[in-house]
Amino acid sequence: MCGIFAYLNYHVPRSRREILETLIKGLQRLEYRGYDSAGVGIDGGNDKNWENNARQIHLIKKSGKVKVLEDAIEKQDSIDLDIEFDVHLGIAHTRWATHGVPNSLNSHPHRSDKKNEFIVIHNGIITNYKDLRKFLESKGYEFESETDTESIAKLVKYMYDNREDDISFATLVERVIQQLEGAFALVLKSVHYPGEAVCTRRGGPLLIGVRSEHRLSTDHIPVLYHSANCKVDDKSSESKSNAKDKSSCSLPRADSTTCLFPMEEKAVEYYFASDASAVIEHTNQVIFLEDDDVAAVVDGKLSIHRIKRRAGDHPARAIQTLQLELQQIMKGNFSSFMQKEIFEQPESVLNTMRGRINFDEHTVILGGLQDHIKEILRCRRLILIACGTSFHAGVATRQVLEELTELPVMVELASDFLDRNTPVFRDDVCFFLSQSGETADTLMALRYCKERGALTVGITNTVGSSISRETDCGVHINAGPEIGVASTKAYTSQFISLVMFALLMCEDRISMQERRKEIIRGLKALPDLIKEVLTLDEEIQKLASELYQQKSVLIMGRGYHYATCLEGALKIKEITYMHSEGILAGELKHGPLALVDKLMPVIMVIMRDHTYTKCQNALQQVVARQGRPVVICDRDDYETIKSVNRVIRVPHSVDCLQGILSVIPLQLLSFHLAVLRGFDVDCPRNLAKSVTVE
């Protein structure tokens, strides 16, 4: 959804131009998340003293792409871009409209008043914003936008105006978030606290990157359960604690025990972002914030605060090293991220299996589940909960999970699962599938299941994400960064991860051994078979040139390939804006057959598995109604090849893995259709990569 990026340089001199370039580059890295406007907030004024400049804030906001904002920055006459700042905080944001149309007034940062005393950037939705707005308007505060976020900026100003005495910026924000309901990740800047930054989160992802040429004071930042202002001078480590100043970090050894800062010199840079891709080119040292953490940087020192102590809270936040390379989030020689990610699938599925399957001994090890496998083996039911493409990965593997575990398997859309207040029991095992690990509905369903005592398992692609942290155990799919909004390689890696789990569950069952070996042999051959499917790219491009002017397409299949049809139809909807529908072939006579005629494009998935004969019957029904189906089939299925004019032939694999090979032609087809229709493949309209609000 919205993208957050902020940059604080402390005793690392940077010109205003360099600061703005850093902010713009951060926003460009977040463009893939989907957005419709962008803005930045920086120190105003053209004084040579940074502290004087920090007493005023300059906002630049534009609807449209980041490039429009970049052009607007170059046209700014009132600010000198060559002024140097020894200390500076700049904040930037890409907005995905939820409250109010996309325009410069509704875009972030939002301000507290016309003097810009406080500004805020926000990812999420404040559900009680109407009540807050009504209250603040009654107190004389004037609103200028339609957004929920503006109520936060005004509330901060109200709290500041009505403070009893001087309070720290962190304490001020702590008081504000106690009044907020909903989901948020926030970064705040103020003229009253020059050179300071405060950020917090509840339900929205937020991390802090740290870069310094000097050794840092600690690699674990303790959580403080009071509002530390963290102003520690050089002598404070020798001074004794002052009872009157309980909120200070001026305690014995406070430098190294309560705040993060460089030891030898004071120079340090902090990067605040909603996504690791925005900080990786600057640093790989990051801290992931937990819900209700309030992080403050004061005098270059980072501290983390919480209002209440709860059972199970971690006492500290560790600095983690990102296992991410800059080249992984670059397009390389491809025209779009989606195309790159489709062609990365031979490597991504191999990485999902790497170190987990011993192909010689036919064994599977999933380290993330090891401590809980006995409990999982005793369960009575598996529930797979997800949204969108991740839901389809659950549908695709449901049959093999049922076969190998001999347990009932439910696959649930997270939003519907919550709407129904679905019964969940202590002997259920609930899986939560999400590429980002931050999907709001899936995260809410996770908390719902935890409250009811079920064992929770996360299947995500993002280390440090909310789902990976809040589940009891899990599997990281190792697909690598996925930038394109339309998920491709994450689908196939989630598919593989669930198949590996099924193999693990039946490891001790003698009756399953031959089937296990067959599937493991199929997994070993899979990367090479995917490469073969990708050689069909030109053939699929020709098919796309025949279909791209159509308004609708039907995709039919059954058994293992019903999920393929759903996923293929979703891809076409997402990036081509054509109507497309995935249809269970067994339901053809119960309504969908009425749509079939000589003009309706139909794609059918027919593979040599236990549903082959039934699929052939469906094919004949379509042909009898003058339908002209394109059939995705086994390359050696001569019976099907002879009966239709247009086929896409894919290599044969084990029945339960064939869905990976049959979905790739549909991924390629959707890509080429979108290109031919002239649309932005990576950033489809109205959609966001990571859906962090309900």
C-alpha distance (Angstrom), angle and dihedral (degrees) to the residues before:
residue distance angle dihedral
M1 . . .
C2 3.82 . .
G3 3.78 115.9 .
I4 3.81 124.0 -132.4
F5 3.79 124.1 -161.4
A6 3.80 129.9 161.7
Y7 3.80 133.4 167.9
L8 3.82 128.0 -157.4
N9 3.80 119.8 -174.2
Y10 3.80 114.9 -168.1
H11 3.83 116.1 -169.1
V12 3.80 87.9 -20.3
P13 3.83 101.8 113.2
R14 3.80 113.1 -133.5
S15 3.80 130.7 170.1
R16 3.77 118.3 -125.3
R17 3.80 87.6 -111.7
E18 3.82 91.6 55.7
I19 3.81 91.2 47.1
L20 3.80 91.8 51.4
E21 3.81 91.2 46.3
T22 3.82 89.2 53.7
L23 3.81 91.3 49.3
I24 3.81 93.3 47.7
K25 3.81 91.8 47.5
G26 3.81 89.2 51.3
L27 3.81 90.7 52.4
Q28 3.81 91.2 48.1
R29 3.80 89.3 56.0
L30 3.83 87.9 53.9
E31 3.81 96.6 47.2
Y32 3.81 91.8 97.4
R33 3.84 89.9 67.1
G34 3.81 89.9 72.3
Y35 3.82 126.1 -107.3
D36 3.80 144.1 164.1
S37 3.82 104.8 -154.2
A38 3.80 139.7 19.9
G39 3.78 140.8 -160.5
V40 3.81 146.2 173.6
G41 3.81 135.2 -149.9
I42 3.81 120.5 -156.2
D43 3.80 139.7 158.2
G44 3.79 112.3 -74.4
G45 3.79 129.7 -149.3
N46 3.77 130.0 67.6
D47 3.80 100.4 -119.6
K48 3.79 119.4 135.0
N49 3.79 89.1 -129.5
W50 3.82 109.8 80.5
E51 3.81 92.3 -153.6
N52 3.79 91.5 60.2
N53 3.82 90.4 49.2
A54 3.81 90.8 49.2
R55 3.81 89.4 62.9
Q56 3.78 89.3 75.7
I57 3.80 131.9 45.1
H58 3.80 127.0 -146.0
L59 3.83 119.9 -154.9
I60 3.81 127.2 -160.6
K61 3.82 115.5 -176.2
K62 3.80 131.7 168.6
S63 3.79 138.2 171.7
G64 3.79 115.2 -126.3
K65 3.77 130.8 36.6
V66 3.81 128.8 -12.2
K67 3.84 87.5 -106.8
V68 3.83 88.7 65.4
L69 3.81 89.2 53.7
E70 3.80 90.9 46.9
D71 3.81 90.7 53.1
A72 3.82 90.5 48.2
I73 3.82 90.7 53.5
E74 3.81 90.8 55.1
K75 3.81 89.5 53.9
Q76 3.83 94.8 53.9
D77 3.81 108.3 121.8
S78 3.80 99.0 175.8
I79 3.82 97.0 64.2
D80 3.79 129.0 61.3
L81 3.80 107.1 -133.6
D82 3.81 92.5 -161.2
I83 3.83 96.6 59.5
E84 3.82 109.7 118.1
F85 3.81 123.7 -132.9
D86 3.79 123.1 -158.7
V87 3.81 88.9 -170.0
H88 3.79 124.7 19.9
L89 3.80 142.2 151.0
G90 3.79 118.7 -153.8
I91 3.81 122.7 -179.6
A92 3.81 128.5 -163.4
H93 3.78 137.1 -178.8
T94 3.79 144.9 -174.1
R95 3.81 112.2 -150.3
W96 3.80 128.4 -147.1
A97 3.80 104.1 -163.5
T98 3.80 117.2 -114.6
H99 3.83 103.1 142.2
G100 3.78 113.1 31.9
V101 3.80 132.8 2.3
P102 3.81 121.6 -69.7
N103 3.80 106.4 -87.0
S104 3.79 138.9 124.2
L105 3.83 93.2 -96.6
N106 3.81 93.1 55.6
S107 3.80 94.7 41.7
H108 3.82 122.0 97.6
P109 3.01 147.2 -69.6
H110 3.79 93.1 65.1
R111 3.80 120.1 -158.7
S112 3.77 134.8 -139.5
D113 3.80 95.3 -138.5
K114 3.78 142.3 -18.3
K115 3.81 90.5 -77.8
N116 3.83 90.2 59.0
E117 3.81 92.3 -128.9
F118 3.81 91.3 159.5
I119 3.78 128.2 17.4
V120 3.78 128.9 -174.5
I121 3.81 139.7 -170.4
H122 3.78 117.6 -155.1
N123 3.79 139.9 -169.3
G124 3.82 114.0 -167.7
I125 3.79 139.2 31.8
I126 3.81 127.4 -72.3
T127 3.80 104.5 -146.7
N128 3.82 96.8 -167.1
Y129 3.81 95.2 47.4
K130 3.82 92.9 116.5
D131 3.80 91.6 58.7
L132 3.80 91.1 45.9
R133 3.78 91.7 47.8
K134 3.80 92.5 49.7
F135 3.81 91.1 49.8
L136 3.82 94.0 46.9
E137 3.79 92.8 46.8
S138 3.80 88.5 53.1
K139 3.81 87.0 56.3
G140 3.81 91.6 53.8
Y141 3.80 100.8 -98.6
E142 3.81 112.1 143.7
F143 3.80 121.2 -141.6
E144 3.79 123.1 -150.5
S145 3.82 104.2 179.8
E146 3.82 138.1 52.6
T147 3.82 94.1 -126.5
D148 3.78 132.9 114.1
T149 3.82 89.6 -136.6
E150 3.79 95.7 67.2
S151 3.81 89.1 66.1
I152 3.84 88.0 63.7
A153 3.81 92.9 54.2
K154 3.80 91.5 47.3
L155 3.81 91.8 46.1
V156 3.81 91.2 53.9
K157 3.80 89.1 51.8
Y158 3.83 91.0 48.3
M159 3.81 91.5 50.7
Y160 3.81 90.7 47.7
D161 3.81 93.4 47.8
N162 3.82 90.5 50.7
R163 3.80 98.4 42.9
E164 3.78 117.3 135.3
D165 3.80 94.8 -141.0
D166 3.77 140.0 -19.5
I167 3.80 109.2 -45.1
S168 3.76 132.8 179.6
F169 3.79 121.5 -101.9
A170 3.84 89.5 -115.4
T171 3.81 92.2 54.5
L172 3.79 90.3 48.8
V173 3.82 90.9 53.5
E174 3.82 91.4 45.2
R175 3.80 88.7 57.6
V176 3.79 91.7 47.6
I177 3.82 97.5 51.0
Q178 3.80 90.5 51.7
Q179 3.81 85.9 67.6
L180 3.83 95.5 48.2
E181 3.79 125.4 94.9
G182 3.79 123.5 -168.4
A183 3.79 132.3 32.4
F184 3.77 126.6 -39.8
A185 3.76 149.2 155.8
L186 3.82 111.1 -165.8
V187 3.79 139.5 -174.7
L188 3.81 117.4 -172.0
K189 3.80 134.7 -165.4
S190 3.81 129.1 -175.0
V191 3.79 141.5 -174.9
H192 3.81 87.1 -138.9
Y193 3.81 91.6 61.0
P194 3.83 105.1 40.3
G195 3.78 115.9 -163.6
E196 3.82 92.0 9.2
A197 3.79 129.0 117.2
V198 3.78 130.5 -165.9
C199 3.79 124.9 -172.9
T200 3.78 133.9 173.5
R201 3.79 140.6 171.2
R202 3.77 143.2 -157.4
G203 3.79 115.7 174.8
G204 3.82 94.9 -16.8
P205 3.82 124.4 91.9
L206 3.82 118.9 -107.4
L207 3.79 132.7 165.5
I208 3.79 136.5 175.6
G209 3.80 122.0 -140.0
V210 3.82 118.8 -155.5
R211 3.80 126.3 -157.1
S212 3.78 126.1 179.1
E213 3.78 134.9 147.0
H214 3.80 88.2 -139.6
R215 3.78 134.5 71.0
L216 3.80 112.6 -85.9
S217 3.80 122.0 -125.5
T218 3.81 94.8 -120.6
D219 3.79 143.4 -4.9
H220 3.83 92.9 -143.9
I221 3.81 118.6 54.4
P222 3.82 110.6 -154.3
V223 3.79 117.5 -132.1
L224 3.80 112.1 -117.5
Y225 3.77 118.5 -147.6
H226 3.79 93.4 -155.4
S227 3.78 131.9 52.2
A228 3.77 104.5 -87.4
N229 3.77 113.1 -167.5
C230 3.79 87.7 -161.5
K231 3.80 96.3 -151.8
V232 3.76 99.5 154.7
D233 3.78 121.0 171.9
D234 3.78 126.2 -158.4
K235 3.78 92.9 -93.5
S236 3.79 97.0 46.4
S237 3.78 94.8 94.1
E238 3.80 88.0 63.5
S239 3.80 95.7 43.8
K240 3.78 124.9 90.5
S241 3.77 124.6 -119.0
N242 3.77 117.8 -85.4
A243 3.80 114.4 -140.0
K244 3.78 91.5 -151.2
D245 3.78 92.1 57.4
K246 3.78 103.3 52.9
S247 3.79 91.3 149.0
S248 3.79 93.0 60.7
C249 3.77 127.5 97.0
S250 3.82 87.9 -140.4
L251 3.77 93.5 116.8
P252 3.81 128.5 124.0
R253 3.82 107.5 -70.7
A254 3.79 88.1 -1.9
D255 3.80 91.3 143.6
S256 3.78 93.2 66.5
T257 3.77 100.7 29.5
T258 3.80 108.4 46.0
C259 3.81 107.3 22.8
L260 3.77 138.1 43.1
F261 3.80 117.8 -129.2
P262 3.83 140.2 133.1
M263 3.81 113.0 -82.6
E264 3.80 106.1 -147.3
E265 3.80 102.2 33.1
K266 3.78 132.7 16.7
A267 3.82 95.5 -125.8
V268 3.82 113.1 119.0
E269 3.80 139.7 142.7
Y270 3.81 126.9 -148.3
Y271 3.80 126.7 -161.4
F272 3.81 120.5 -164.2
A273 3.81 116.5 -163.6
S274 3.78 144.5 157.5
D275 3.81 90.0 -139.0
A276 3.81 134.3 37.6
S277 3.82 91.4 -133.4
A278 3.82 89.3 73.3
V279 3.81 95.1 57.9
I280 3.80 104.5 33.7
E281 3.80 95.1 91.4
H282 3.81 89.0 55.8
T283 3.80 103.3 38.8
N284 3.79 142.6 -15.6
Q285 3.82 93.4 -151.4
V286 3.81 108.2 98.9
I287 3.80 142.0 162.4
F288 3.82 117.6 -147.4
L289 3.80 111.6 -147.3
E290 3.81 121.8 -138.4
D291 3.81 125.6 -137.8
D292 3.84 111.6 -69.4
D293 3.81 93.9 12.7
V294 3.80 112.7 141.1
A295 3.81 111.3 -157.7
A296 3.79 119.7 -166.1
V297 3.79 132.2 -172.9
V298 3.81 111.9 -157.3
D299 3.82 122.2 167.7
G300 3.79 88.2 -8.7
K301 3.82 93.0 -57.0
L302 3.79 121.4 120.7
S303 3.81 120.5 -145.8
I304 3.81 131.4 171.2
H305 3.81 123.4 -142.9
R306 3.77 137.5 -173.3
I307 3.78 130.1 -170.8
K308 3.81 99.4 -144.7
R309 3.77 133.8 28.4
R310 3.80 113.4 -133.2
A311 3.78 132.4 -171.4
G312 3.77 111.0 -90.9
D313 3.83 95.5 21.4
H314 3.78 114.3 147.3
P315 3.82 110.1 -118.9
A316 3.82 93.8 -139.1
R317 3.79 144.4 20.8
A318 3.79 114.4 -123.6
I319 3.78 125.4 -141.0
Q320 3.80 104.4 -120.7
T321 3.79 129.9 -161.6
L322 3.80 113.9 -126.9
Q323 3.80 113.6 -130.2
L324 3.78 92.1 -149.1
E325 3.79 132.1 113.9
L326 3.80 124.6 -150.6
Q327 3.81 91.4 -128.0
Q328 3.82 88.6 60.2
I329 3.79 90.1 66.9
M330 3.82 94.8 44.9
K331 3.82 124.1 90.9
G332 3.79 95.7 -128.6
N333 3.82 110.5 -171.9
F334 3.80 94.8 -18.8
S335 3.80 126.7 102.4
S336 3.81 93.4 -131.6
F337 3.78 141.5 8.9
M338 3.80 90.9 -112.4
Q339 3.80 92.2 56.9
K340 3.80 90.4 46.8
E341 3.80 91.7 50.0
I342 3.82 93.0 49.1
F343 3.80 89.8 53.8
E344 3.81 92.4 44.8
Q345 3.81 91.7 64.2
P346 3.83 97.3 97.6
E347 3.83 87.0 59.0
S348 3.81 97.4 36.9
V349 3.83 94.9 53.8
L350 3.80 89.0 46.2
N351 3.81 89.7 52.1
T352 3.81 89.8 50.0
M353 3.82 89.4 56.5
R354 3.81 97.5 36.7
G355 3.80 112.9 121.1
R356 3.80 91.2 -1.7
I357 3.81 104.1 78.8
N358 3.79 123.0 52.1
F359 3.80 100.4 -157.6
D360 3.80 93.6 -169.7
E361 3.79 96.9 52.1
H362 3.83 95.4 30.6
T363 3.81 93.3 -127.2
V364 3.80 131.4 140.2
I365 3.81 126.1 -152.6
L366 3.80 121.3 -173.2
G367 3.80 103.6 -177.4
G368 3.79 93.9 -167.6
L369 3.83 90.9 61.3
Q370 3.80 99.2 39.5
D371 3.81 97.1 99.4
H372 3.81 92.6 50.3
I373 3.81 103.5 35.5
K374 3.82 94.2 104.4
E375 3.78 90.4 53.6
I376 3.82 91.1 47.2
L377 3.81 91.0 50.8
R378 3.82 89.5 56.2
C379 3.81 94.8 52.1
R380 3.81 124.1 115.9
R381 3.82 100.3 -149.1
L382 3.82 141.5 16.7
I383 3.80 119.3 -141.9
L384 3.82 119.1 -168.3
I385 3.81 111.4 -161.2
A386 3.80 123.1 -172.4
C387 3.81 147.9 121.5
G388 3.81 133.2 -117.3
T389 3.80 116.3 -24.1
S390 3.81 92.2 2.9
F391 3.81 88.6 57.1
H392 3.80 88.9 53.8
A393 3.83 90.0 52.4
G394 3.81 86.6 56.9
V395 3.82 92.2 49.2
A396 3.82 90.2 47.8
T397 3.81 93.6 55.7
R398 3.79 100.3 34.8
Q399 3.81 93.1 95.5
V400 3.81 95.9 51.1
L401 3.81 90.4 44.1
E402 3.80 90.5 53.6
E403 3.80 91.2 46.0
L404 3.81 97.6 49.3
T405 3.81 100.8 34.2
E406 3.84 96.5 36.3
L407 3.80 87.5 -143.4
P408 3.79 129.8 123.4
V409 3.80 108.7 -98.5
M410 3.82 123.0 -158.1
V411 3.80 121.0 -166.8
E412 3.79 111.7 -159.5
L413 3.78 136.6 -174.4
A414 3.80 102.6 -128.4
S415 3.81 95.5 -133.5
D416 3.81 93.2 50.1
F417 3.81 91.6 42.8
L418 3.82 89.3 58.4
D419 3.80 95.0 41.8
R420 3.81 90.7 57.0
N421 3.82 95.8 46.5
T422 3.80 85.5 -131.0
P423 3.83 114.7 -148.7
V424 3.81 110.9 -107.9
F425 3.80 124.9 -177.5
R426 3.79 137.9 -159.7
D427 3.81 92.5 -108.3
D428 3.83 92.7 55.4
V429 3.80 122.3 101.2
C430 3.80 111.6 -148.1
F431 3.82 121.8 -159.7
F432 3.80 120.1 -158.2
L433 3.79 114.6 -158.6
S434 3.80 119.5 -164.0
Q435 3.79 131.8 143.9
S436 3.80 93.3 -149.8
G437 3.80 96.6 32.8
E438 3.82 87.5 -136.4
T439 3.83 102.7 83.4
A440 3.81 103.4 142.1
D441 3.83 99.8 -143.1
T442 3.81 92.3 45.1
L443 3.80 90.7 48.3
M444 3.82 91.3 50.5
A445 3.82 89.8 49.6
L446 3.81 89.1 50.9
R447 3.80 91.5 55.5
Y448 3.81 90.3 45.6
C449 3.83 90.9 54.8
K450 3.80 93.8 44.4
E451 3.79 90.5 54.7
R452 3.81 88.0 56.7
G453 3.78 94.8 51.6
A454 3.82 100.4 -109.2
L455 3.80 120.4 146.8
T456 3.81 108.6 -108.2
V457 3.81 126.3 -147.5
G458 3.81 124.4 -171.9
I459 3.81 123.9 -149.1
T460 3.82 104.7 -171.4
N461 3.79 142.0 145.7
T462 3.80 96.7 -143.7
V463 3.79 124.1 79.2
G464 3.80 111.6 -143.3
S465 3.82 93.9 20.9
S466 3.80 120.5 142.8
I467 3.82 94.1 -106.9
S468 3.80 93.3 48.0
R469 3.82 90.1 51.0
E470 3.80 98.8 42.9
T471 3.82 100.0 45.3
D472 3.83 120.8 87.9
C473 3.80 91.8 -123.9
G474 3.77 139.0 -19.0
V475 3.78 155.2 165.9
H476 3.78 123.7 -100.5
I477 3.80 106.1 -145.9
N478 3.84 94.4 -149.5
A479 3.81 93.8 -148.7
G480 3.81 92.6 142.3
P481 3.82 125.1 -123.4
E482 3.80 114.0 -30.2
I483 3.79 111.3 -157.1
G484 3.82 103.7 167.2
V485 3.81 112.3 92.3
A486 3.82 90.8 -133.6
S487 3.81 104.3 73.3
T488 3.81 116.4 -132.1
K489 3.79 116.4 146.9
A490 3.82 92.8 33.8
Y491 3.83 88.3 60.3
T492 3.80 93.8 54.7
S493 3.81 92.4 43.5
Q494 3.82 92.4 49.5
F495 3.82 87.1 49.3
I496 3.83 91.0 53.1
S497 3.81 92.4 45.2
L498 3.80 92.4 55.3
V499 3.82 91.7 46.1
M500 3.82 88.9 52.4
F501 3.80 89.4 51.1
A502 3.82 90.0 52.1
L503 3.83 89.7 50.8
L504 3.79 90.5 50.0
M505 3.81 91.8 51.8
C506 3.82 94.5 56.2
E507 3.80 97.8 40.6
D508 3.84 93.7 116.2
R509 3.80 98.0 42.1
I510 3.80 111.2 105.9
S511 3.81 93.1 -162.2
M512 3.82 90.3 58.3
Q513 3.82 99.2 49.2
E514 3.80 99.0 97.1
R515 3.79 91.5 46.2
R516 3.82 90.5 48.3
K517 3.80 91.7 51.7
E518 3.80 91.1 48.6
I519 3.82 91.6 52.7
I520 3.82 93.4 44.9
R521 3.82 90.4 51.0
G522 3.81 87.4 49.7
L523 3.82 91.0 51.7
K524 3.81 90.8 51.1
A525 3.80 91.5 54.8
L526 3.81 94.9 41.8
P527 3.86 101.0 91.6
D528 3.82 91.3 54.5
L529 3.80 91.9 46.4
I530 3.83 90.3 51.3
K531 3.82 88.6 53.7
E532 3.81 88.2 54.5
V533 3.80 91.6 51.4
L534 3.81 90.6 50.8
T535 3.84 89.6 59.0
L536 3.84 86.2 69.9
D537 3.83 89.7 71.0
E538 3.82 95.7 107.7
E539 3.80 92.6 46.6
I540 3.81 90.4 51.2
Q541 3.81 90.7 47.3
K542 3.83 88.6 57.6
L543 3.80 89.9 50.3
A544 3.81 89.5 50.4
S545 3.82 90.4 53.4
E546 3.83 88.0 59.2
L547 3.81 94.9 47.1
Y548 3.81 106.9 35.7
Q549 3.82 95.3 92.7
Q550 3.80 93.0 52.9
K551 3.80 120.2 105.3
S552 3.80 98.5 -146.0
V553 3.80 142.9 20.6
L554 3.82 131.9 -168.3
I555 3.81 120.9 -149.6
M556 3.81 117.2 -163.8
G557 3.77 135.4 -172.0
R558 3.77 142.4 122.4
G559 3.80 142.4 -146.5
Y560 3.78 111.9 19.7
H561 3.82 89.7 -1.2
Y562 3.78 100.9 57.4
A563 3.82 87.1 87.8
T564 3.82 89.0 49.8
C565 3.81 89.1 56.9
L566 3.82 92.6 48.3
E567 3.79 92.4 47.7
G568 3.81 94.3 45.0
A569 3.81 90.8 49.7
L570 3.81 90.8 48.9
K571 3.81 91.8 51.8
I572 3.82 91.1 51.5
K573 3.83 91.3 48.1
E574 3.79 93.4 47.0
I575 3.78 101.3 52.5
T576 3.82 108.2 16.0
Y577 3.85 98.2 40.6
M578 3.81 89.0 -138.1
H579 3.77 118.3 138.1
S580 3.80 107.1 -106.9
E581 3.76 132.0 169.5
G582 3.79 132.7 -164.1
I583 3.79 108.1 -143.1
L584 3.79 129.7 -167.0
A585 3.82 102.4 -127.8
G586 3.80 90.3 -141.7
E587 3.82 88.4 64.1
L588 3.80 94.2 52.0
K589 3.80 95.5 106.9
H590 3.81 91.7 46.2
G591 3.80 94.4 73.1
P592 3.83 116.1 -54.4
L593 3.84 92.8 82.2
A594 3.81 87.6 72.0
L595 3.82 88.3 70.2
V596 3.80 94.5 56.8
D597 3.80 119.4 102.0
K598 3.80 137.3 129.5
L599 3.82 92.0 -78.5
M600 3.82 99.7 48.1
P601 3.82 113.0 95.0
V602 3.81 109.1 -130.5
I603 3.81 127.3 -173.4
M604 3.81 117.7 -168.9
V605 3.81 127.9 -167.6
I606 3.83 109.8 -149.2
M607 3.81 119.3 171.0
R608 3.79 132.6 171.7
D609 3.80 97.9 -101.9
H610 3.81 135.5 108.7
T611 3.83 91.8 -64.4
Y612 3.82 95.3 50.8
T613 3.83 96.9 106.3
K614 3.80 92.3 46.6
C615 3.80 90.9 49.3
Q616 3.81 89.8 51.2
N617 3.80 88.3 54.8
A618 3.80 90.1 52.1
L619 3.81 90.0 49.1
Q620 3.81 91.2 54.0
Q621 3.81 90.6 50.0
V622 3.80 90.8 53.5
V623 3.81 92.9 46.6
A624 3.83 91.0 47.7
R625 3.85 89.0 58.9
Q626 3.84 89.8 54.8
G627 3.79 90.9 -100.3
R628 3.81 116.1 155.6
P629 3.78 103.2 -152.2
V630 3.78 126.4 -168.4
V631 3.81 105.5 -139.7
I632 3.81 126.8 -151.5
C633 3.81 103.9 -156.0
D634 3.80 145.7 149.8
R635 3.78 110.7 -68.7
D636 3.83 90.0 -124.4
D637 3.81 95.6 48.6
Y638 3.80 96.1 111.1
E639 3.81 93.2 166.6
T640 3.80 92.0 63.2
I641 3.81 93.5 38.3
K642 3.83 90.3 57.2
S643 3.80 95.0 47.8
V644 3.84 98.9 56.2
N645 3.78 136.5 44.8
R646 3.79 99.3 -134.5
V647 3.81 126.4 42.7
I648 3.78 136.5 164.2
R649 3.79 107.1 -151.1
V650 3.79 118.1 -151.3
P651 3.82 128.9 -178.2
H652 3.80 119.3 -95.8
S653 3.81 122.9 -107.0
V654 3.80 136.9 163.3
D655 3.82 109.1 -53.1
C656 3.83 95.2 -113.3
L657 3.84 91.6 50.6
Q658 3.79 97.2 42.8
G659 3.80 90.2 89.4
I660 3.81 89.8 71.6
L661 3.80 91.1 56.9
S662 3.82 94.3 43.4
V663 3.82 95.9 49.9
I664 3.83 95.7 55.0
P665 3.84 94.3 69.6
L666 3.82 87.8 53.5
Q667 3.82 90.8 49.4
L668 3.81 89.3 52.1
L669 3.80 92.1 44.9
S670 3.80 92.7 53.0
F671 3.81 90.2 48.5
H672 3.82 94.1 51.6
L673 3.82 92.5 43.4
A674 3.82 90.1 54.2
V675 3.80 92.5 48.2
L676 3.81 92.2 48.7
R677 3.81 90.7 48.2
G678 3.81 89.2 52.4
F679 3.80 99.5 -116.6
D680 3.80 132.3 143.2
V681 3.80 102.0 -101.6
D682 3.81 97.0 -162.9
C683 3.80 98.4 43.4
P684 3.82 110.6 37.8
R685 3.79 116.1 -172.0
N686 3.81 119.7 -88.6
L687 3.82 93.0 5.7
A688 3.79 133.7 106.8
K689 3.78 130.1 -160.4
S690 3.78 96.4 -132.3
V691 3.81 114.6 35.8
T692 3.80 101.0 -153.7
V693 3.82 97.5 163.9
E694 3.81 129.9 63.3
